[in-house]
Amino acid sequence: MEPPAIEKQTTVNHLLRVHPDSRAIFDFFHIDPQKDGDFSLEEVAWYRGLDEETLRFVLVQSLGQKLPPPP
């Protein structure tokens, strides 16, 4: 069974539960799970002034996941 794709609606907390190693990536991008945990990757990227696709790409590459197919 393949791991689920990391989608832009995935919350920081959910990703940390499924992939505890993602903490290092969030730390690198100054994303604080205590403050930002309930927000989606899309919302956190917007709030932090990051490109959401880049954030997801880094997570995918680091965690060995996949991006969802385009709509």
Phi, psi and omega in degrees: 000130180283146176292152180294152179291151175272107183261162181292341178274353179295132179278157178301314181299318180298315180297322178293325178293317183282323183226084179304334179293345179292346179304320180297323179291316178297321177298317180301320181270009179059040176259117184264111180301331179295322181265323190255001189301327183275357182266152177286164177301323178297314181293317180295318179299314180299312182298322182271359180073029180257158172278121185298322180293323178294316178302312180295322179299315179298316178298315181299313181295320183286327186257359178069032180262197178223156173273149178292156178293151177297153181295000000 
